[in-house]
Amino acid sequence: FFSHFSPLRGSLALGRRLGYSSPQHGGHVPLKMLNILAYLLLSIGTAQADSPEPREADILIIRTFAPSDNAIRRFERIIDSNPNRYVILSVNVHESSAAMLASGVKNKTTLALSIAEEAKEKISKIFGNRVFFYSDEDMIREFPTLTSVPKFHMGGMGLDSHAYFLHEEAISLALKQFEERTKISTRNKGVWVLEDDVEYTGDWNALFDKYSGEADLISTKFGDRYDINDEIWKDYMSDYFRSTFISDGRFVSKHQEHVVYYSPSFRAEINSELHKGAHAQSEMFTATLCRHFQCNQKGIDYDDMDSQFYINSKHKFTQEQMLAHVKEQYNAGHHVLLHPVKY
């Protein structure tokens, strides 16, 4: 479970042990400065070593709800190609599913829940202890301040949900569940999070290895100035998040979270703020916290993404066209990310 050491990992923790702090703790040293400090000190410490110091294995979380058979096969490929990472599945469930399905009522909600229940049983058999389930109720038990944030109505399913847009809470919960089940600490581990409708036509392990430890936050399409008043999510956030992280009362940062890497230190910052009551739609929540704490942010290279078949391709192509294009990319030996893959 070890690969080459990266000095960016744990830079916050190292800085605090040396007496520095982030702005959250009343200090004035940004994460970038702590990264530089960590690099210099760790370089001195490792320059005299016979070999690079090992770093702890990353955790890779695949987030899903009702994966198709093709998606399940993709999960198997990802697991097989990442023996150097702890790969787990975080599966959203609805505590009311059993009662609603037992009622005998047939509508779009019970149809969606029935499909999800079948998928739940299948992935439990295939992936066993790699699977961790969570519900809105689990999230509220872990983060009681969530009760102040309204749920979002998913019209296509007829359900109200926190999990639909509050992904950071779900990720923190998955990491806690992983620790409780395995007794393995996640404190010093980088975390990759992958949505279940992302495909990559190369070696997943090589892609993750390319970026692991290179920054506090690695994702796609990071932007620093979005007017909150233009966002449909403006009413789905806590007062604490609004007053603490939208200092001008108007602008937030955003990124896309189909494939995301978090350093251990930034993951700890996120978890701390969640427990203080910071909640917002996750794409703006994570990027805005990164801006606030001056974290080291890096984008996934455009060469690693299919520019035509990524991000909003669902508005341009059918899934049959997407499948055909994925096969073309595989056959041509191109290594690119594609999204959304729903077939």
PyMOL commands that set and color helices and strands:
alter all, ss='L'
color gray80, all
select helices_A, chain A and resi 11-17+23-25+31-47+69-80+97-102+108-130+136-142+144-148+167-182+204-211+228-230+239-245+264-276+282-292+302-304+313-315+319-332
alter helices_A, ss='H'
color red, helices_A
select strands_A, chain A and resi 59-64+86-92+131-134+152-154+159-161+191-195+199-200+217-227+251-262+297-299+337-338
alter strands_A, ss='S'
color yellow, strands_A
deselect
rebuild
show_as cartoon
